[in-house]
Amino acid sequence: MNNIVLYAITGSVATITLNRPEARNALNDELLDGLRAAFEQARDEQVRAVVLAGAGKGFCSGADLSVFGQARTPDETAAYISAKYQPLMQAICALPKPVIGAINGVAAGAGAALALACDLHVMAEDASIMMAFSNIGLVPDAGATWFLARLVGYSRAFEIASEAERIGAARCYELGMANRIVPAAELLPAAQAWAERLAQRPTLALGLTKQALYHALESDLLDTIAYEAELQKHTIVSDDHREGVTAFRERRPPMYKGH
């Protein structure tokens, strides 16, 4: 892991921190590669929940425009976006455990896509999300359209992308882009505390629930039920299921192990 991405484990929670505060955590090659490596590392069985945070005054200001300022053809630019962002977003979405975004300052452009890729979102009261692409004549990328449309619906997503205005935390909460809002000073502790609570839940079931929800976004009802049934084959024989049933019968809190 490079020092531009910090990786720390406390208990069963891994905290991954974008650590380029002098550039508002703008995404360059080193940061993108480091994030991908960090999410691969988070597959460690010790880790049962992840917090993604940004160091300094902002979560992520988007792509480092100096990267795109290099001499590239349009085809080379398209290839770069695919090569750098597809594996990273896949690593986040396919991670079989909860990922909580702790959003401070602004999450703009590709940084907004990165924030919205998280399963859950805790925002500081003074934080904002901004689909800034159209301000410089670009289409949203890094998966931004996919995440945004599924969170808020087509019409609101088009409005947000077209107007490219900063959307404050309270409005993000109203639109379904944030789960919780906390004072800025409490952001990281609040996200980590939530992650720790989720880490005590049945991790296998949560990971498969995440998988099922992504599948449901692209499927009809009958296919979704069939897919859920297939996933249930794994949970029904798990230690956590047995513990959950035993704890229910014994009227005590369950002690899940995550498998």
C-alpha positions, -999 to +999 in steps of 0.1 A: +000+000+000+014+035-008+011+064+015-013+082-008-039+057+004-040+048+040-052+015+053-059+008+089-078-020+107-095-015+141-112-046+153-131-059+123-133-025+105-109-014+078-106+023+072-094+033+037-084+069+034-076+090+003-045+108+015-038+135-010-052+165+009-031+191-008-050+183-040-084+177-023-077+140-030-080+145-067-077+111-085-044+104-102-029+071-113-013+065-079-044+072-059-066+051-082-042+021-081-039+024-044-076+024-038-081-006-059-053-024-040-069-014-007-103-028-016-087-060-027-068-061+007-101-056+024-112-091+013-092-103+043-115-124+065-105-103+095-123-073+078-161-074+081-169-038+072-151-009+055-151+029+058-139+050+029-128+085+039-110+115+025-081+132+044-081+170+048-109+194+038-127+173+011-136+138+003-125+139-034-125+167-059-127+143-088-102+134-115-068+151-115-072+172-147-035+172-152-039+135-161-063+144-189-041+173-199-014+149-211-013+143-249-040+117-254-063+110-283-100+106-276-096+068-279-067+068-254-088+089-230-117+065-232-093+035-227-078+052-197-112+058-180-122+021-186-088+008-174-087+028-142-123+031-131-139-002-141-117-023-118-120+001-089-157+003-090-160-034-094-137-039-064-160-018-043-193-032-055-182-068-055-167-066-020-188-091+000-191-068+030-206-033+038-187-002+026-196+031+043-186+063+027-176+091+052-181+122+030-165+154+041-162+187+022-170+181-014-173+149-035-172+161-071-170+145-105-154+111-103-151+117-066-189+118-064-191+085-083-166+071-058-188+082-029-220+069-044-203+035-051-203+029-014-232+009+000-240+034+027-233+072+030-226+093+061-222+130+053-209+158+073-234+186+078-213+209+056-205+183+030-218+183-006-219+161-037-214+177-071-217+161-106-193+187-120-187+171-154-209+194-175-192+225-161-163+216-183-182+201-211-179+165-202-203+136-197-204+119-163-180+090-161-165+065-136-199+049-132-215+082-120-246+078-143-252+042-131-250+050-094-269+083-096-298+071-118-304+041-094-303+063-063-325+091-074-342+081-107-337+092-143-353+127-142-335+139-110-303+123-121-304+142-154-312+174-135-283+169-111-259+160-140-270+189-162-270+217-137-238+205-120-246+223-088-234+215-053-260+195-035-257+199+002-260+172+028-296+179+038-307+177+001-287+146-005-305+130+024-339+140+009-329+126-024-316+093-010-280+100-017-271+101+020-282+078+048-271+099+077-259+134+084-236+142+114-216+172+126-183+175+107-162+168+138-181+135+144-180+122+108-153+096+109-161+083+144-198+080+134-190+061+102-166+038+120-191+032+148-217+022+123-192+000+105-184-017+138-221-024+144-224-039+109-193-059+115-210-077+143-238-088+120-237-120+099-212-109+073-218-138+048-255-129+047-248-092+043-223-098+015-249-120-003-276-094+003-254-068-014-249-093-043-287-099-045-296-062-046-272-055-074-287-085-093-322-073-086-314-039-102-309-057-136-335-084-133-373-091-133-392-104-103-392-141-111-354-141-119-347-122-087-366-147-065-348-176-082-314-158-076-323-152-040-331-189-036-297-199-050-279-175-026-300-189+003-283-223-002-251-207+012-266-190+042-288-219+053-258-240+061-237-212+076-224-210+111-241-176+115-275-189+105-272-217+131-261-192+157-289-168+149-315-195+153-299-208+185-297-173+200-334-167+191-345-199+208-323-192+238-335-155+239-300-141+239-281-118+216-264-137+187-226-139+185-219-139+148-185-150+134-191-138+099-192-172+082 
